[in-house]
Amino acid sequence: MASIEKAGTALDVLTNNSVYKKLQGYYNAYSEKRESLGLPNPGTIDNIAKEVQRDVFTNNHSFSGLRAELTKAFSVAPMFQVCHALSMGSQQLQPYQYMVLYGSPKVFMHGTVDSDFSVGGRFNYRWTPGLVTKTTVSTSAQQPMLQVENDYTGADFTASLKAMNPSFLDGGLTGIFMGSYLQSVTPKLALGLEGVWQRTAMNQGPECVLSYAARYKSTDWIASGQLLAQGGIQASYWRRLAEKVEVGADVKLEFSPAMAIMMGAPPKDGTATLGAKYEFRQSTFRAQVDSKGKLGCVLEKRVAPPIQLTFAGEIDHVKNQAKVGLAVAIEAADEEVMVQQESAAAVAAASLPPPF
């Protein structure tokens, strides 16, 4: 009891003094001024060019060979699905993969096991509306990985801490650790930085690098740029030409001899990529071409409510190579679940704001 009273007295001394009250007044005035600006949340540095890299370009949608997916939905709220995926003629995908997905407002879990008995999983937990912990695990023999990430989303900023393969087994701390911060400084402009600390082994010294980022969002176009720690510059530009047409351009320049020797790449390199996305009533078409002679396209077609066909093609003129992929995805659900999905989709569509 006496110790509690002493702690309370010490806390009163720290808070009931003129210096603390003065600093608190400055902080409250700064917070009120900041809230009056009405700055939006800029997202994360990892997604600073997501409109170009993930939405328009075919990089995350392209594949080769034949693929078939059968998905069974058991419930919508919370979401629970299982999926069987078969693949043939692809070097990236395993012949068979089984996936389970569970999602709720606080928890997201996704697990996979393939024909080589490699297990992978993702587990996200939302502690508060702004704080999320994301964990990714993979036991693949080629690239085992453990990644833990914490994202805090504020009203006008996003802070993130990430650790990849952290370990103390070698007698010290090894792994890759990243911290990033992106802040809106005006309603359209956001600035940020990202720091990386890595140590592959205890017999090697640690490395620390810093990158800078900027993002400008206008009414119908978005521009972003990054000064990369590896010694390079990446700039992206996205624009909506019409209600269903989007275009994107990306330029990446690398000019770090030391990093190039370490990675086995040329001392200087540059790539420019141009892509477009067109949304039809029941299909989506993406196409892109880059300065290295590579041309690719992806067409996703909804044949019926539960069936989707995907065609992917890529031609590399410099290497004289071509890849073709064809996939069919079938989504099966009980009648009650289908009614829930339609209701949820209708509510989501009604609550979405206009594109711009």
Buried (B, 14 or more C-beta within 10 A) or exposed (E): EEEEEEEEEEEEEEEEEEEEEEEEEEEEEEEEEBEEEEBEBBBBBBBBBBBBBEBBBBBEBBBBBBBBBBBBBEBBEEBBBBBBBBBEBBEEBBEEBEBBBBBEEEEBBBBBBBEEEBEBBBBBEBEEEBEBBBBBBBBEEEEEEBBBBBBBBEEBBBBBBBBBBEEEEEEEBBBBBBBBBBBBBEEBBBBBBBBBBBBBEEEEEEEEBEBBBBBBBEEEBBBBBBBBBBBBBBBBBBBBEEEEEBBBBBBBBBBBEEBBEEEEEEEEBBBBBBBBBBBEEEBBBBBBBBEBEBBBBBBBBBEEEEEBBBBBBBBBEEEEEEBBBBBBBBBEBEEEBBEBBEEEEEEEEEEEEEEE
